[in-house]
Amino acid sequence: MPPELQLLVIVLALVGFWAIVMRPARVQQRRVAQLQEEVVVGDEVIISAGIFGTIDAVEGDTVRLEIAPGTVITVARQVVVRRAPEPEPDRDQQAPPEQKTEEDEE
């Protein structure tokens, strides 16, 4: 294989790696940074430790997060990684009716 072709293959592999791995990671980092700038009081968020809470106050680079009624923690704004999903509307809380089996009929 000629050296020019080998170089071309290496360059194409690097471009492919960038397109598959690096670009999506940068897009995700931009989304998280934008979310961290846009958080406001009342937003329900998830922090990097997996803790869910409601933003109680935003003070510069820190956020006060209410994680339970009356329990407020102060965290760095950078640990907010996403908004909490909206709760689904309550469906009927009744369990499905039990199905009768042949053993029950005997």
Number of C-alpha atoms within 10 A of each C-alpha: 5 6 8 9 10 11 11 11 12 12 12 12 12 12 12 12 12 13 12 11 10 12 12 12 13 11 11 11 13 12 14 18 15 11 18 20 13 9 19 15 13 13 15 20 21 20 19 11 9 11 12 19 22 21 21 18 17 17 10 8 11 14 25 19 27 19 18 11 6 6 9 17 13 15 15 15 20 16 16 24 19 17 18 15 9 7 6 6 6 6 6 7 6 6 6 7 6 6 7 8 8 7 6 7 6 5
